Amino acid sequence: PLHPSFLAYPWGAILAVNYLYLLVLLYTMAGKWTWVKTLYNRQACIAAFSTMLVLTMLFGLIRQDPATGGLTGLLGFSQMTSSWIFNIFLVHFMTVIGLTTIDDLYHWKKRNKFALLFHLAFWVILVSAVFGSGDKIRVRVTTTVGQPVQGGTTADGRPHTLPFSILLKEFSMDEYPPRLYLYSQGKLSKHFVTLEESASQGLLGNWQVKSVQTLDKAGRRSDA
C-alpha cells in the first residue's frame, strides 16, 4: 500500500511547489512538444474524468477493509486511498485539471470566467488534499455528556491533543423490545416472542414461552 507519510510537512509543501513549477514548465514547452497538448485537450479531460468517476464509484461500493483477499485486495480496491492504481489516476486527473487551469489563465480573456474559477478552485482543492494528506491524523475520542474533551488516542494508542474541544450536550439511543427465538439443531425458528413487558408470552414451535420478569437495560454478566 502507498502511505502518504512521506508528504508530512514540510515535504508536502516542497513537492507541491515543485509540482506547480513542472506544470508551468511543461505548458510552456507545448509549442515545441506537440504531445503536451494531448494531456489537456477535450479527449484527455473526458478520459481522466471518466476514470476517476469509475474509481470513485468502486470506492463507494467496495468495503474498505485491508484484510480483504482475492482480486479486490490484490488490486488495492479494499484500501482505495492507499492503492497505487487509484493514486496514479488521481495524480493524472490532477495534472489534466492543472494544465487546463493554466491554459485558462493564459487565455483568460477568451475563456468563460465561471469555468476558469471552477477549474482553479477545484485544482487548488485537489492539490491541497493530495499534498496535505501526510499531515492527516485519525484520533479516537471518548466523550461523556456535559464534559468537554480536548484529546484522544491515535490508532497505535498514543495520546494526541486536539486544537479544539468536543462537548457532548445530549445523547439518546432508541431501544427496541428484544425478541426470543427458538434455537434448535443449528437453526432459528421463523416465529418469535417480543418481550415488550413482563408476562409476555407466545408460541414457539411446540413450546409455550412466557416471560415471568423483564429487567430493563439488563446485560449479560462477564462471568456468565
N, C-alpha and C positions, 0 to 999 in steps of 0.2 A: 504493500500500500504506500501511497505517496502522502507523507505527513508534512504539513505546512510549517513545521517548527523552524525551518531554515529561513523563513520570512519574518522572523521576530525582529522588532525594532533594534538597530537602525537599518538592518539589511533589506527589509521590505521597502523602505523609503528609497534606499540607494538603487535597488533594482527597478523600482517604478520610474525614477528619473532617467535611468539608462534606457529603459524600455521606450519611454516617450522620445528620447533622443534618436533611438534607432528607427522609430516610426517616421519621424520627420525626415531623417536622412534617407530612408527608403522611398518616401514620397518624392523627395527632390530628385531622385535618380530615375523616376518613372519615365522621363523623357529619353533616357539612354537605354534603360532596361524596360522594354515594352511588356515583359511578363508581369511587371509590378502592378500594372493597371488591372490585370486579371484577378488580383487579390481583393479588389474592392468594387468591381463592376456589379451590374444587377444580378448576373448569374451567381457570382460569389456570395452576394448578400442573401439571396434566396436559399442557396445550399447551406450556408452557415446557420441561418435561422431555422431551417427545417431540421437540421441535425440536432441542434440544441433543443428544439421542441420535442423531438422524439426521445432524446436522453432524459429530459425533464419529466416527460410522461412515465418513462420507466422508473425514474427516481421516485415518483409518487405511487406507482403500482407495486413495486417490489419492496418487500420488507427489508429494512436496513438492519441486518444482523451479521456481524463479522464471522459468526460460526457457520453460516450457510455454505454448503458444499455444492458440488455439481458445476455445470457450466456457468450458472449465475454467479457463484462465488469465485470461479476461476477468472471471469472477466471483470470482477470487482464491482458488479452491479449491486451487490448486497451491502457495500460500503461506498456509495457513489462519490461522496466528496473526496475520498482517498483513491479513487480509481484513476489509473493512468489514461484510460480511454476518455473518461469524462473531462479530465483536466486538460488534455491535449486539445480536444474540440472546444473547450471553453476558452483557452488562450487563442485558438484560431478565430473563434467568434469575436473575441475582444479585439483582435488585430484588425479584422474586417471592419468593425464599427469604428475603430480608431482611425484607420486610413480614410474611411468615408467622412468622418468628422473633420479631419484635416483638409480634405478636398472641399468640404462645405465651407470651412472657414476661409480657404484660399479664394473661393469664388462666391463669397458671401453676398455680393450684390445681385447675383443671378439666382440665388437659391431661396427657397421658402424659409422665412425666418423661424417659423414654428418647427419645421422639420430639423433645421440646424440646431435649435435649442434642445430639441428632444434627443438628437444624436449625441450632443455634447453632454447633457445631463446623464443619459444612460451610460455613456462610456466612462464618465467620472465615477459613477456608482460601481461599475464593473471593476475598474482599476483599483478602487478603494477596497472593494470586497476581496479581490484576489490577493493583492499585495499586503493587505492588512490582516489576512486570515491567520498569520503566525502569532498575532497578539490576542487571539480569542481564547478565553478560558471558561470552561464549564464548571460551575460551582453548585453543589447541592446545599440548599439552605433549609434548615428546620425551624419552623416558626410556631408560636403559640399565640392565642388570642390576647391582644392588648399589650404585647411585649415587643418593642422594636428590636430587630436583629440586623447587625451590620457585617456579619461574617458567615462563612460556610466552609465546606471542605471540597477539595478537588477530587478527581477520580482516583488518585493514588493516596488519598487520605490526608493530604497536607492542608492545614488551615489557611484560609485566604480571606483577607479583609476587603470588603466591598466599598466603593467610593460613595455609597448611598445606603440608606436604611430601609428595611422592609417591615411594615406594620400590618399585621393581620387583624382587621377590625371585626370580622364576623366569619363564622364557619358553620355550615349546615350540611347535612347529608341525608338524602332521602332513604328511608328504610322500608323494606317490603317484608310482609309476613313470610316466614320460612315454609318450605314445602317438604313434606315427608313422602318418600318413595319407598317401595318395597324392592330390596336388592336380593336377587336370587339367581344362582348359577351364572354369575357374571353379567347379569342384565338388570336394568331398572324397569320397573313397571310403568305402563303408559299413564295410569291414573295416579293421583297424588292427593294428600290431605293437606289443606292450608291451615296452619296454626295461627289464626288471627287473634284468638283469645283462649283463655282456659276453657276446658271441657269441649274443645273442638273434636270432632270425630268424623270418620268416614270409612269407606270400604276399600281395602287394598287387596285385590285378588280374593282369596278366601279368608282374609283377616279383617276383623273389625278393629280399627285403631282409634283410640281415644286419648287425648292429652289431659292428664289429671291436673297439671300445673304448668303454666307458661312463665318463664323468667325473662323479663325484659332486659335487653342488652347483655345477655349472658354470653360467655365464650368458653371454649374448650380449655381445660386446665393443662398446663405444660407437662404435668406428671400423669395425665390420664392416658 
